[in-house]
Amino acid sequence: WYRMATARKNYLSRLQYFKDHVRDIHVVFWLVGSENPPLTVIRKFVYLLDQSDLDFQEELEVARLREEVVTKIRANQQLEKDLNLMDIKIGLLVKNRITLEDVISHSKKLNKKKGGEMERLNNTDNQGIKSLSKERRKTLETYQQLFYLLQTNPLYLAKLIFQMPQNKSTKFMDTVIFTLYNYASNQREEFLLLKLFKAALEEEIKSKVDQVQEIVTGNPTVIKMVVSFNRGARGQNTLRQLLAPVVREIIEDKSLIINTNPVEVYKAWVNQLETQTGEASKLPYDVTTEQALTHPEVKNKLEASIENLRRVTDKVLISIISSLELLPYGLRYIAKVLKNSIHEKFPDASEDELLKIVGNLLYYRYMNPAIVAPDGFDIIDMTAGGQINSDQRRNLGSVAKVLQHAASNKLFEGENEHLSSMNNYLSETYQEFRKYFKEACNVLEPEEKFNMDKYTDLVTVSKPVIYISIEEIINTHSLLLEHQDVIAAEKSDSLNELLESLGEVPTVESFLGEGAVDPNDPNKENTLNQLSKTEISLYLTSKYDIGDGEAVDGRSLMIKNTRRSIKLDGKAEPKGTKRAKPVRYTAAKLHEKGVLLGIDDLQTNQFKNVTFDIMATEDVGIFDVRSKFLGVEMEKVQLNIQDLLEMQYEGVAVMKMFDKVKVNVNLLIYLLNKKFYGK
């Protein structure tokens, strides 16, 4: 009793509170729900617009956090640059180590084939695009930046698609574009691919569509691409979930007969009569639709088929409408873009016209073919040797035809007048479809759906990577150059800068490196054609960072760290390890080997009077070089193998020692490898 009394008291108290504040509640509703609330309402809440100290502090905190994010992004970018340089250094060391092992294991052969080996070491241009040379590295990085730009700025590809003939653009989209976006294998790629679809669809409607109905009657390139993509592995699963149960039910119902063609129904009836009586019918075999419909038996059979058709169509319709959430997000988003773009270009178009166009995409292009031919779209599993018979296929085709008419709000008229009894059903079904199409367009923008913005790539730990064939790279490069004036009209466009840096379109052989194909091979063209299918990985990077970071000398830091690691390796060696013996060469001998190219102010015939002593120091990779003239020690310098490898990477062929002695960098490295690391 006490609990009931307390509860009643609380209820009455709360009720009285609401009665006392009814006006306040209405005022809040006016403020929130009204587009133009009265001034008296606004005056009650105007104090909320005052800037308080707390608001000011929150703004300062947001500004500080934004600055901190940008600073950390810059710092990360600088670290990434340093890491990239370190990767190059490690690659050079590994490359040099491979050369050393080659020298050690083939020392006898090298003595015999010294000239050929030296020529190989002296030539870094005969290697492929991923070789460790500055020029090749620059080309690789530029391609990585180019494809990053194409991937993240969809307008370039959107414009390029419509500069090509349709058959060529379709092939380009099916190969290069889907490859560029990794077939939307993760959220980032799906987000960017949808941005491309959006840009391309808007471009196509803007430049190619002159009347609203052209989207329905024509075969728009982007719509075709979107449907094809969403019918892939991911979209196919959706179609199976949507349609497989009801399609299988139609196929497995052996008693189901749907034939709405009066002439065919008439002929089947005549055949049945003759079979039952064993006598030839006096009825004509060839009749028109009107003549066939004069027979009550035909009318009855037709009405039975129509009733079956309504019943089965309802099942398919319910399956579709109740499964809106199964539709791929990307397909729904493009439907939304299509509706908005058409409305923007044709503002006088009615809501019904716009929704019919959406229906043409979602039902007619995406679902209808799968209903008509479920075996062709892998909607149902067929047993070995099994196939859909003509009656089953006619049943499915009849259902698809009714749904197609309903989706486009098209009644049965003219040659389909005999089906006019279904027109009310079509109108009712259209209203169901109309709500479905409208709701299908009610989706979030990709930025909200995938939680992506301009900072996403900057804070991602791993770089985006694509796997693309050499042929696709060359074709894309060629197309961009061919249509450069249209897709990058401004001279200052980033695309123009990258294309200028890349220069002419390379050949397959230059990608792979000279010598990849034997020039004497009679099937060289076929071999190159096969090799052009070779896929390479490109780690995509932006050419333009968010801003210049702190003035950190990453290059010197990297060299310092590398040297430190070399010293640590040296310290890890046992103290008793014997160093290689010093070697002595005359300038004449080094000149003969091609290592020494010349000495300032000294004639060639005097080279025999100059000697060089080269000895390894305690630090691995560091060498002391002493020069003597007529036995008198002149100068001493230190050589660092890491510095020499860096020069080789930079493409520096000649360096000076002692400020006057010119030497060949590649052959000097070869000499040090052979004398101090060979066995």
C-alpha positions as CSV (number, residue, x, y, z in Angstrom):
1,W,0.0,0.0,0.0
2,Y,2.8,2.4,0.9
3,R,4.7,1.8,-2.3
4,M,1.6,2.4,-4.4
5,A,0.9,5.6,-2.5
6,T,4.5,6.8,-3.1
7,A,4.4,6.0,-6.8
8,R,1.1,7.8,-7.2
9,K,2.4,10.8,-5.4
10,N,5.5,10.9,-7.7
11,Y,3.3,10.5,-10.7
12,L,1.0,13.4,-9.7
13,S,4.1,15.6,-8.9
14,R,5.6,14.9,-12.3
15,L,2.2,15.5,-14.0
16,Q,1.9,18.9,-12.2
17,Y,5.4,19.8,-13.3
18,F,4.5,19.3,-17.0
19,K,1.2,21.2,-16.5
20,D,3.2,24.1,-15.0
21,H,5.7,24.1,-17.9
22,V,3.4,23.4,-20.9
23,R,4.3,26.8,-22.4
24,D,8.0,26.3,-21.9
25,I,7.8,22.9,-23.6
26,H,5.9,24.5,-26.6
27,V,8.6,27.2,-26.8
28,V,11.3,24.6,-27.0
29,F,9.4,22.7,-29.8
30,W,8.9,26.0,-31.7
31,L,12.6,26.7,-31.5
32,V,13.7,23.2,-32.6
33,G,11.0,22.3,-35.0
34,S,10.0,25.5,-36.6
35,E,11.8,26.9,-39.6
36,N,11.0,30.5,-38.6
37,P,10.2,30.6,-34.9
38,P,8.6,33.9,-33.6
39,L,10.8,36.6,-32.1
40,T,9.4,36.0,-28.6
41,V,10.7,32.5,-28.7
42,I,14.1,33.5,-30.0
43,R,14.4,36.2,-27.2
44,K,14.1,33.5,-24.5
45,F,17.1,31.6,-25.9
46,V,19.3,34.4,-27.3
47,Y,21.5,34.3,-24.2
48,L,22.8,30.9,-25.4
49,L,24.5,32.7,-28.2
50,D,26.7,34.6,-25.9
51,Q,30.4,33.7,-26.0
52,S,31.4,32.4,-22.6
53,D,34.9,31.8,-21.2
54,L,34.2,28.1,-21.6
55,D,33.4,28.5,-25.3
56,F,36.6,30.5,-25.8
57,Q,38.6,27.8,-24.0
58,E,37.1,25.0,-26.1
59,E,38.0,26.9,-29.3
60,L,41.5,27.4,-28.1
61,E,41.8,23.7,-27.3
62,V,40.4,22.6,-30.7
63,A,42.9,25.0,-32.4
64,R,45.8,23.5,-30.3
65,L,44.8,20.0,-31.1
66,R,44.6,20.8,-34.8
67,E,48.1,22.3,-34.6
68,E,49.3,19.3,-32.8
69,V,47.9,16.9,-35.4
70,V,49.5,18.8,-38.2
71,T,52.8,19.0,-36.4
72,K,52.8,15.2,-35.7
73,I,51.8,14.5,-39.3
74,R,54.8,16.6,-40.5
75,A,57.1,14.8,-38.1
76,N,55.8,11.5,-39.4
77,Q,56.4,12.6,-43.0
78,Q,59.9,13.5,-42.2
79,L,60.5,10.2,-40.4
80,E,59.1,8.4,-43.5
81,K,61.5,10.3,-45.8
82,D,64.4,9.3,-43.5
83,L,63.2,5.7,-43.5
84,N,63.0,5.8,-47.3
85,L,66.5,7.0,-47.6
86,M,67.6,4.3,-45.1
87,D,65.9,1.7,-47.2
88,I,67.9,2.9,-50.2
89,K,71.1,2.6,-48.2
90,I,70.3,-0.9,-47.0
91,G,69.5,-1.8,-50.6
92,L,72.8,-0.5,-51.8
93,L,74.6,-2.5,-49.1
94,V,72.7,-5.6,-50.0
95,K,73.4,-5.1,-53.6
96,N,77.1,-4.6,-52.9
97,R,77.1,-7.7,-50.7
98,I,75.7,-9.7,-53.6
99,T,78.4,-8.4,-55.7
100,L,81.0,-9.5,-53.1
101,E,79.6,-13.0,-52.9
102,D,79.7,-13.2,-56.7
103,V,83.4,-12.1,-56.6
104,I,84.3,-14.7,-53.9
105,S,82.5,-17.6,-55.5
106,H,83.6,-16.9,-59.1
107,S,87.0,-15.4,-58.5
108,K,88.8,-17.6,-61.1
109,K,86.2,-16.9,-63.7
110,L,86.3,-13.2,-62.9
111,N,90.0,-13.1,-63.5
112,K,89.4,-14.5,-67.0
113,K,86.3,-12.3,-67.7
114,K,87.4,-9.2,-65.9
115,G,86.5,-6.9,-68.7
116,G,82.9,-8.1,-68.9
117,E,82.4,-7.9,-65.2
118,M,83.8,-4.4,-65.0
119,E,81.5,-3.3,-67.8
120,R,78.5,-4.8,-65.9
121,L,79.5,-3.0,-62.7
122,N,80.1,0.2,-64.7
123,N,76.6,0.2,-66.2
124,T,73.6,0.7,-64.0
125,D,71.2,1.7,-66.8
126,N,70.6,-1.9,-68.0
127,Q,68.5,-2.7,-65.0
128,G,64.7,-2.4,-64.6
129,I,62.6,0.3,-63.1
130,K,63.1,-1.0,-59.5
131,S,66.9,-1.0,-59.8
132,L,69.0,0.9,-57.3
133,S,70.0,3.9,-59.3
134,K,68.9,7.5,-58.7
135,E,67.4,7.9,-62.1
136,R,65.4,4.7,-62.0
137,R,64.3,5.4,-58.4
138,K,63.1,8.9,-59.4
139,T,61.1,7.3,-62.3
140,L,59.6,4.7,-59.9
141,E,58.7,7.4,-57.4
142,T,57.1,9.6,-60.1
143,Y,54.9,6.7,-61.3
144,Q,53.9,6.1,-57.7
145,Q,53.0,9.8,-57.3
146,L,51.1,9.8,-60.6
147,F,48.9,6.8,-59.7
148,Y,48.3,8.3,-56.2
149,L,47.2,11.5,-57.9
150,L,44.9,9.6,-60.3
151,Q,43.5,7.5,-57.4
152,T,42.7,10.4,-55.1
153,N,41.6,13.0,-57.7
154,P,38.8,11.3,-59.6
155,L,38.2,14.2,-62.1
156,Y,41.3,13.2,-64.1
157,L,40.0,9.7,-64.8
158,A,36.4,10.9,-65.1
159,K,37.4,13.2,-67.9
160,L,39.7,10.6,-69.5
161,I,37.0,8.0,-69.7
162,F,34.9,10.2,-72.0
163,Q,37.8,11.1,-74.3
164,M,38.0,7.6,-75.5
165,P,35.7,5.5,-77.8
166,Q,33.2,3.5,-75.8
167,N,34.7,0.1,-76.6
168,K,38.2,1.3,-75.6
169,S,36.9,3.1,-72.4
170,T,35.1,-0.1,-71.3
171,K,38.2,-2.1,-71.6
172,F,40.2,0.6,-69.8
173,M,37.7,0.7,-66.9
174,D,37.5,-3.1,-66.6
175,T,41.3,-3.4,-66.3
176,V,43.2,-0.3,-65.3
177,I,40.6,1.5,-63.2
178,F,39.5,-1.5,-61.1
179,T,43.2,-2.4,-60.7
180,L,44.0,1.1,-59.6
181,Y,41.4,0.8,-56.8
182,N,42.3,-2.9,-56.0
183,Y,38.7,-3.8,-56.8
184,A,37.6,-1.9,-53.7
185,S,39.2,-4.6,-51.5
186,N,39.3,-2.3,-48.4
187,Q,37.4,0.7,-47.1
188,R,39.9,3.3,-48.5
189,E,39.8,1.9,-52.0
190,E,36.0,1.5,-51.9
191,F,35.7,5.1,-50.8
192,L,37.9,6.4,-53.6
193,L,36.3,4.2,-56.2
194,L,32.9,5.6,-55.2
195,K,34.3,9.1,-55.6
196,L,35.4,8.2,-59.1
197,F,32.0,6.8,-60.0
198,K,30.4,10.0,-58.7
199,A,32.7,12.3,-60.6
200,A,32.4,10.2,-63.8
201,L,28.6,10.0,-63.6
202,E,28.2,13.7,-63.0
203,E,30.6,14.3,-66.0
204,E,28.6,12.0,-68.2
205,I,25.3,13.6,-67.3
206,K,26.7,17.0,-67.8
207,S,28.3,16.4,-71.2
208,K,26.4,13.5,-72.8
209,V,22.8,13.6,-71.6
210,D,20.4,16.0,-73.3
211,Q,17.1,14.5,-72.3
212,V,16.0,12.9,-69.0
213,Q,15.0,9.6,-70.8
214,E,18.4,9.1,-72.4
215,I,19.6,7.6,-69.1
216,V,16.9,4.9,-69.5
217,T,16.9,4.4,-73.3
218,G,20.7,4.6,-73.7
219,N,23.5,2.6,-72.3
220,P,25.5,5.1,-70.1
221,T,29.1,4.1,-69.6
222,V,29.3,4.8,-65.9
223,I,26.0,3.1,-65.1
224,K,27.2,0.0,-67.0
225,M,30.5,0.1,-65.0
226,V,28.7,0.5,-61.7
227,V,26.3,-2.4,-62.4
228,S,29.2,-4.6,-63.6
229,F,31.2,-3.9,-60.5
230,N,28.3,-4.6,-58.1
231,R,27.5,-7.8,-59.9
232,G,31.0,-9.0,-59.0
233,A,31.9,-11.3,-56.1
234,R,30.5,-9.0,-53.4
235,G,27.3,-7.9,-55.3
236,Q,26.7,-11.5,-56.5
237,N,26.3,-12.6,-52.9
238,T,23.7,-9.9,-52.4
239,L,21.7,-11.0,-55.4
240,R,21.8,-14.6,-54.1
241,Q,20.5,-13.6,-50.7
242,L,17.8,-11.4,-52.3
243,L,16.5,-13.7,-55.1
244,A,17.8,-17.3,-54.6
245,P,15.0,-18.5,-52.2
246,V,12.1,-17.2,-54.2
247,V,13.6,-18.0,-57.7
248,R,14.3,-21.5,-56.5
249,E,10.7,-21.8,-55.3
250,I,9.4,-20.8,-58.7
251,I,11.7,-23.3,-60.5
252,E,10.8,-26.2,-58.2
253,D,7.1,-25.7,-58.5
254,K,6.3,-28.2,-61.3
255,S,2.6,-27.3,-61.3
256,L,3.2,-23.6,-61.9
257,I,2.2,-22.6,-65.4
258,I,2.4,-18.9,-66.5
259,N,1.7,-18.3,-70.1
260,T,0.2,-14.9,-70.9
261,N,0.5,-15.1,-74.7
262,P,-3.1,-15.8,-76.0
263,V,-1.9,-17.3,-79.3
264,E,0.4,-19.8,-77.5
265,V,-2.3,-20.7,-75.0
266,Y,-4.7,-21.2,-78.0
267,K,-2.3,-23.5,-79.8
268,A,-1.6,-25.5,-76.6
269,W,-5.4,-25.9,-76.1
270,V,-5.9,-27.1,-79.7
271,N,-3.0,-29.6,-79.3
272,Q,-4.6,-30.9,-76.1
273,L,-8.0,-31.3,-77.8
274,E,-6.5,-33.3,-80.6
275,T,-4.5,-35.5,-78.2
276,Q,-7.5,-36.3,-76.1
277,T,-9.9,-37.0,-79.0
278,G,-7.5,-38.5,-81.5
279,E,-9.1,-36.5,-84.2
280,A,-8.0,-33.5,-86.1
281,S,-9.5,-30.3,-84.8
282,K,-11.6,-28.2,-87.1
283,L,-10.2,-25.1,-85.5
284,P,-7.7,-23.0,-87.5
285,Y,-4.1,-23.4,-86.2
286,D,-2.8,-19.9,-87.0
287,V,-4.9,-17.2,-85.4
288,T,-4.4,-13.6,-84.1
289,T,-4.5,-12.5,-80.5
290,E,-8.1,-11.2,-80.9
291,Q,-9.2,-14.5,-82.5
292,A,-7.6,-16.6,-79.8
293,L,-9.4,-14.5,-77.1
294,T,-12.8,-15.3,-78.6
295,H,-12.6,-18.8,-77.1
296,P,-13.7,-19.1,-73.5
297,E,-11.3,-21.9,-72.8
298,V,-8.4,-19.6,-73.8
299,K,-9.7,-16.8,-71.6
300,N,-10.0,-19.1,-68.6
301,K,-6.5,-20.4,-69.0
302,L,-5.2,-16.9,-69.5
303,E,-7.0,-15.7,-66.3
304,A,-5.5,-18.7,-64.4
305,S,-2.0,-17.7,-65.6
306,I,-2.6,-14.1,-64.6
307,E,-3.7,-15.1,-61.1
308,N,-0.6,-17.3,-60.8
309,L,1.5,-14.5,-62.1
310,R,0.2,-12.1,-59.4
311,R,0.8,-14.6,-56.7
312,V,4.4,-15.4,-57.7
313,T,5.2,-11.7,-58.5
314,D,4.1,-10.7,-55.0
315,K,6.6,-13.2,-53.5
316,V,9.5,-11.8,-55.5
317,L,8.4,-8.2,-54.7
318,I,8.2,-8.9,-51.0
319,S,11.7,-10.5,-51.1
320,I,13.1,-7.4,-52.8
321,I,11.4,-4.7,-50.7
322,S,12.0,-6.4,-47.4
323,S,15.7,-6.7,-48.1
324,L,16.7,-3.1,-48.8
325,E,19.6,-3.2,-46.3
326,L,21.1,-6.1,-48.4
327,L,21.7,-3.8,-51.4
328,P,25.3,-2.8,-51.7
329,Y,26.0,0.6,-50.2
330,G,27.9,1.6,-53.3
331,L,25.0,0.9,-55.6
332,R,22.6,2.8,-53.3
333,Y,25.0,5.8,-53.2
334,I,25.3,5.9,-57.0
335,A,21.5,5.8,-57.2
336,K,21.5,8.8,-55.0
337,V,24.1,10.6,-57.1
338,L,22.2,9.7,-60.3
339,K,18.9,11.1,-58.8
340,N,20.6,14.4,-57.6
341,S,22.6,14.9,-60.8
342,I,19.5,14.5,-63.1
343,H,17.5,16.8,-60.8
344,E,20.3,19.4,-61.0
345,K,20.5,19.3,-64.8
346,F,16.7,19.0,-65.3
347,P,15.2,20.9,-62.4
348,D,11.7,20.6,-63.9
349,A,11.8,16.8,-63.8
350,S,9.1,15.4,-61.4
351,E,9.9,13.2,-58.5
352,D,8.2,10.3,-60.3
353,E,10.5,10.7,-63.3
354,L,13.6,10.8,-61.1
355,L,12.5,7.7,-59.1
356,K,11.8,5.8,-62.4
357,I,15.4,6.5,-63.4
358,V,16.6,5.2,-60.0
359,G,14.4,2.1,-60.6
360,N,15.9,1.6,-64.0
361,L,19.3,1.3,-62.3
362,L,18.3,-0.7,-59.2
363,Y,15.7,-3.1,-60.6
364,Y,16.0,-3.2,-64.4
365,R,19.8,-3.2,-64.8
366,Y,20.8,-4.8,-61.5
367,M,18.1,-7.3,-60.6
368,N,16.0,-8.1,-63.7
369,P,18.7,-10.0,-65.6
370,A,19.3,-12.2,-62.6
371,I,15.6,-13.1,-62.4
372,V,15.4,-13.9,-66.1
373,A,18.5,-16.0,-66.2
374,P,19.5,-17.0,-62.6
375,D,21.7,-19.8,-63.9
376,G,23.7,-17.2,-65.9
377,F,24.3,-15.0,-62.9
378,D,25.0,-17.8,-60.4
379,I,22.0,-17.0,-58.4
380,I,21.1,-20.6,-57.9
381,D,23.2,-23.8,-57.9
382,M,22.5,-26.1,-60.8
383,T,23.3,-29.8,-60.5
384,A,25.7,-31.3,-63.0
385,G,24.0,-31.5,-66.4
386,G,20.9,-29.7,-65.0
387,Q,19.3,-26.8,-66.7
388,I,16.3,-24.6,-66.6
389,N,13.6,-25.8,-69.0
390,S,11.5,-23.6,-71.3
391,D,8.5,-23.5,-69.1
392,Q,10.5,-22.5,-66.0
393,R,12.3,-19.8,-68.0
394,R,9.0,-18.5,-69.3
395,N,7.6,-18.3,-65.7
396,L,10.6,-16.3,-64.6
397,G,10.5,-14.1,-67.7
398,S,6.8,-13.3,-67.0
399,V,7.5,-12.3,-63.4
400,A,10.4,-10.1,-64.5
401,K,8.3,-8.5,-67.2
402,V,5.6,-7.5,-64.7
403,L,8.1,-6.1,-62.2
404,Q,9.8,-4.2,-65.0
405,H,6.5,-2.6,-66.0
406,A,5.7,-1.8,-62.3
407,A,9.2,-0.3,-61.6
408,S,8.8,2.1,-64.5
409,N,5.0,2.7,-63.8
410,K,4.2,1.4,-67.3
411,L,0.7,-0.1,-67.9
412,F,-0.2,-3.0,-70.2
413,E,-1.5,-1.4,-73.4
414,G,-1.5,-1.9,-77.1
415,E,-0.2,-5.4,-78.0
416,N,-0.4,-6.2,-74.2
417,E,-4.1,-5.1,-73.9
418,H,-5.1,-8.6,-73.0
419,L,-3.2,-8.1,-69.7
420,S,-4.9,-4.8,-68.9
421,S,-6.7,-6.5,-65.9
422,M,-3.3,-6.3,-64.2
423,N,-3.0,-2.5,-64.6
424,N,-4.4,-1.8,-61.1
425,Y,-1.9,-4.3,-59.7
426,L,0.9,-2.6,-61.6
427,S,0.0,0.8,-60.2
428,E,-0.1,-0.6,-56.6
429,T,3.2,-2.3,-57.1
430,Y,4.7,0.9,-58.5
431,Q,3.8,2.7,-55.3
432,E,5.6,0.0,-53.3
433,F,8.6,0.3,-55.6
434,R,8.5,4.1,-55.4
435,K,8.9,4.0,-51.6
436,Y,11.7,1.4,-52.0
437,F,13.6,3.5,-54.6
438,K,13.2,6.7,-52.5
439,E,14.5,5.0,-49.4
440,A,17.3,3.3,-51.3
441,C,18.7,6.8,-52.1
442,N,18.6,7.7,-48.4
443,V,22.2,6.9,-47.6
444,L,25.2,8.6,-45.9
445,E,27.9,10.3,-47.9
446,P,31.1,8.2,-48.3
447,E,33.0,10.6,-46.0
448,E,30.5,9.7,-43.2
449,K,30.1,6.1,-44.1
450,F,33.8,5.3,-44.1
451,N,34.9,8.1,-41.8
452,M,37.5,9.4,-44.3
453,D,38.9,12.9,-44.8
454,K,41.9,14.6,-46.3
455,Y,44.0,13.6,-43.3
456,T,43.3,9.9,-43.5
457,D,46.2,8.9,-45.8
458,L,48.6,11.1,-43.8
459,V,47.9,9.2,-40.5
460,T,47.8,5.7,-42.0
461,V,50.7,3.6,-41.0
462,S,51.1,1.6,-44.2
463,K,51.2,3.2,-47.6
464,P,48.5,2.2,-50.1
465,V,49.8,-0.3,-52.6
466,I,48.5,-1.4,-56.0
467,Y,49.6,-4.3,-58.2
468,I,49.5,-3.3,-61.8
469,S,51.0,-4.7,-65.0
470,I,53.7,-3.0,-67.0
471,E,51.3,-2.9,-70.0
472,E,48.6,-1.1,-67.9
473,I,51.2,1.5,-66.7
474,I,52.4,2.1,-70.2
475,N,48.8,2.4,-71.6
476,T,47.7,4.8,-68.8
477,H,50.8,6.9,-69.4
478,S,50.1,7.0,-73.1
479,L,46.4,7.9,-72.7
480,L,47.3,10.7,-70.2
481,L,49.7,12.2,-72.7
482,E,47.3,11.9,-75.6
483,H,44.5,13.7,-73.8
484,Q,46.6,15.9,-71.5
485,D,45.2,19.2,-72.9
486,V,41.6,18.2,-71.9
487,I,42.1,16.5,-68.5
488,A,44.7,19.0,-67.3
489,A,44.1,22.2,-69.1
490,E,45.9,24.5,-66.6
491,K,49.7,24.6,-67.1
492,S,50.2,24.6,-63.3
493,D,48.2,21.4,-62.9
494,S,50.0,18.8,-60.8
495,L,49.3,16.2,-63.4
496,N,51.3,18.2,-66.0
497,E,54.2,18.5,-63.7
498,L,54.4,14.7,-63.1
499,L,53.9,13.9,-66.8
500,E,56.7,16.3,-67.7
501,S,59.0,14.6,-65.1
502,L,58.2,11.2,-66.7
503,G,58.9,12.3,-70.2
504,E,58.1,10.0,-73.2
505,V,56.2,6.8,-72.8
506,P,58.7,4.0,-72.0
507,T,58.9,0.7,-73.7
508,V,58.4,-2.7,-72.0
509,E,62.1,-3.5,-72.4
510,S,63.1,-0.3,-70.6
511,F,60.8,-1.2,-67.7
512,L,62.3,-4.6,-67.4
513,G,65.9,-3.5,-68.1
514,E,68.1,-4.0,-71.1
515,G,69.1,-7.6,-71.5
516,A,65.8,-8.9,-70.2
517,V,65.1,-10.2,-73.7
518,D,67.7,-11.6,-76.0
519,P,68.0,-9.2,-79.0
520,N,68.6,-12.1,-81.2
521,D,65.5,-14.0,-80.1
522,P,63.3,-14.6,-83.2
523,N,60.2,-14.4,-81.0
524,K,61.3,-11.2,-79.3
525,E,58.0,-9.5,-79.9
526,N,56.0,-12.4,-78.4
527,T,58.3,-12.6,-75.5
528,L,57.9,-8.9,-74.8
529,N,54.2,-9.2,-75.1
530,Q,54.1,-11.9,-72.5
531,L,56.5,-9.9,-70.2
532,S,54.3,-6.9,-70.5
533,K,51.7,-8.8,-68.4
534,T,54.3,-8.8,-65.5
535,E,52.8,-7.1,-62.4
536,I,54.8,-4.8,-60.2
537,S,53.8,-3.3,-56.9
538,L,53.6,0.5,-56.6
539,Y,53.5,2.0,-53.1
540,L,51.5,5.1,-53.7
541,T,52.7,8.4,-52.2
542,S,51.7,12.0,-52.6
543,K,54.1,14.4,-54.2
544,Y,52.8,17.2,-52.0
545,D,52.9,16.9,-48.3
546,I,50.7,18.8,-45.8
547,G,53.6,21.3,-45.3
548,D,57.3,21.5,-44.8
549,G,58.3,19.9,-41.6
550,E,61.0,20.8,-39.2
551,A,64.4,21.5,-40.9
552,V,65.8,18.1,-40.2
553,D,68.7,17.0,-42.3
554,G,67.3,13.6,-42.9
555,R,70.1,12.7,-45.4
556,S,72.9,13.4,-43.0
557,L,71.0,11.7,-40.2
558,M,70.5,8.6,-42.3
559,I,74.2,8.5,-43.3
560,K,75.2,8.9,-39.7
561,N,72.9,6.1,-38.6
562,T,74.2,3.8,-41.3
563,R,77.8,4.5,-40.4
564,R,76.9,3.8,-36.7
565,S,75.4,0.5,-37.7
566,I,78.5,-0.4,-39.7
567,K,80.7,0.4,-36.6
568,L,78.5,-1.7,-34.4
569,D,78.9,-4.6,-36.9
570,G,82.6,-4.0,-36.7
571,K,82.7,-4.1,-32.9
572,A,80.7,-7.3,-33.0
573,E,83.6,-9.0,-34.8
574,P,86.1,-11.0,-32.6
575,K,89.1,-9.0,-31.7
576,G,91.4,-11.6,-33.1
577,T,89.9,-11.2,-36.6
578,K,92.7,-10.5,-39.0
579,R,92.4,-7.6,-41.3
580,A,93.2,-7.9,-45.0
581,K,96.8,-6.9,-45.9
582,P,97.4,-3.5,-47.3
583,V,97.7,-3.3,-51.1
584,R,100.0,-1.1,-53.2
585,Y,99.5,0.0,-56.7
586,T,101.4,2.4,-58.9
587,A,99.3,5.1,-60.6
588,A,100.3,3.5,-63.9
589,K,98.8,0.1,-62.9
590,L,95.6,1.8,-61.7
591,H,95.4,3.7,-64.9
592,E,95.8,0.5,-66.9
593,K,92.9,-1.1,-64.9
594,G,90.7,1.9,-65.6
595,V,90.4,2.9,-61.9
596,L,92.6,6.0,-62.2
597,L,91.6,8.4,-65.0
598,G,94.1,11.2,-64.5
599,I,96.2,13.3,-62.2
600,D,96.2,17.1,-62.4
601,D,99.5,18.6,-63.5
602,L,101.1,15.2,-64.1
603,Q,101.8,13.5,-67.5
604,T,100.9,9.9,-68.1
605,N,104.5,8.8,-68.5
606,Q,105.2,10.0,-64.9
607,F,102.4,7.8,-63.3
608,K,105.0,5.1,-62.6
609,N,106.6,7.4,-60.0
610,V,103.3,7.7,-58.0
611,T,102.2,4.9,-55.7
612,F,99.1,4.4,-53.6
613,D,98.9,2.3,-50.4
614,I,95.4,1.2,-49.5
615,M,94.7,-0.4,-46.1
616,A,91.6,-1.3,-44.2
617,T,91.0,0.3,-40.9
618,E,89.5,-1.1,-37.7
619,D,86.1,0.3,-38.8
620,V,84.4,-1.9,-41.4
621,G,84.1,-0.2,-44.7
622,I,86.7,2.5,-44.0
623,F,90.0,2.6,-45.9
624,D,93.1,4.7,-45.5
625,V,94.8,5.7,-48.8
626,R,98.3,7.1,-48.8
627,S,100.0,8.6,-51.9
628,K,103.7,8.7,-52.5
629,F,105.8,10.4,-55.2
630,L,109.3,8.9,-55.8
631,G,108.9,7.2,-52.4
632,V,108.1,10.3,-50.5
633,E,104.7,10.3,-48.7
634,M,102.6,13.1,-49.9
635,E,99.0,12.9,-48.6
636,K,96.5,10.7,-46.8
637,V,92.7,10.4,-47.3
638,Q,90.0,8.1,-45.9
639,L,87.5,6.3,-48.2
640,N,84.1,5.2,-46.9
641,I,82.6,2.4,-48.9
642,Q,79.1,3.7,-48.0
643,D,80.0,7.1,-49.5
644,L,81.1,5.4,-52.7
645,L,77.9,3.3,-52.9
646,E,75.9,6.5,-52.4
647,M,77.8,8.2,-55.3
648,Q,77.1,5.1,-57.4
649,Y,73.4,5.4,-56.6
650,E,73.5,9.1,-57.4
651,G,75.0,8.3,-60.8
652,V,78.3,9.9,-60.1
653,A,80.9,8.2,-62.3
654,V,84.0,10.1,-61.5
655,M,85.3,11.5,-58.2
656,K,88.5,13.2,-57.0
657,M,90.9,12.1,-54.3
658,F,93.5,14.4,-52.9
659,D,91.8,17.2,-54.9
660,K,93.7,16.2,-58.0
661,V,93.4,12.4,-58.6
662,K,90.4,11.5,-60.8
663,V,89.1,7.9,-60.3
664,N,86.2,5.8,-61.7
665,V,83.8,5.2,-58.8
666,N,82.4,1.9,-60.0
667,L,85.8,0.4,-60.7
668,L,87.2,1.7,-57.4
669,I,84.3,-0.1,-55.6
670,Y,85.1,-3.2,-57.6
671,L,88.7,-3.1,-56.7
672,L,88.0,-2.7,-52.9
673,N,85.6,-5.5,-53.0
674,K,88.0,-7.8,-54.8
675,K,91.1,-7.1,-52.7
676,F,89.6,-6.7,-49.2
677,Y,86.5,-9.0,-49.3
678,G,87.4,-11.7,-51.7
679,K,89.1,-14.9,-50.6
